Amino acid sequence: MLAHSALCLALDELPPTSGQVTTAAAMGDALLERLRAAGLRFQVAFAR
């Protein structure tokens, strides 16, 4: 994940942001697409 984050920052077109932002705000869908292509899967679990 760290390597793909670095590649995303260096090579991908990212959304315009400024200041201190979270990873999701800084890299958005570009990072998600890279991670999915690498075989990572994400799911949301709801607490009861």
C-alpha positions in Angstrom: 0.0 0.0 0.0 2.9 2.4 0.8 4.5 1.8 -2.6 1.3 2.2 -4.5 0.6 5.5 -2.5 4.1 6.8 -3.6 3.4 5.8 -7.2 0.0 7.5 -7.1 1.5 10.7 -5.7 4.3 10.7 -8.3 2.4 9.5 -11.5 -1.3 10.0 -11.2 -3.5 13.0 -11.8 -4.9 13.9 -8.4 -7.8 16.1 -7.2 -6.8 19.6 -6.2 -6.3 19.9 -2.5 -4.4 22.2 -0.1 -3.3 22.1 3.5 -3.2 19.0 5.6 -5.6 16.4 4.2 -6.3 12.7 4.6 -5.1 10.1 2.2 -8.6 9.7 0.8 -8.9 13.4 0.1 -5.4 13.7 -1.4 -5.4 10.7 -3.7 -9.1 9.8 -3.9 -10.1 7.3 -6.6 -6.6 7.1 -8.2 -5.2 5.3 -5.2 -8.3 3.1 -4.8 -8.0 2.0 -8.4 -4.3 1.2 -8.0 -5.0 -0.9 -4.9 -7.9 -2.7 -6.5 -5.7 -3.5 -9.5 -3.1 -4.9 -7.1 -5.7 -7.3 -5.7 -6.7 -5.6 -2.5 -10.4 -5.7 -1.7 -12.4 -3.3 0.5 -15.7 -3.7 2.3 -17.7 -1.8 4.8 -18.9 -3.5 7.9 -21.9 -2.2 9.9 -22.0 -2.4 13.7 -25.2 -3.6 15.2 
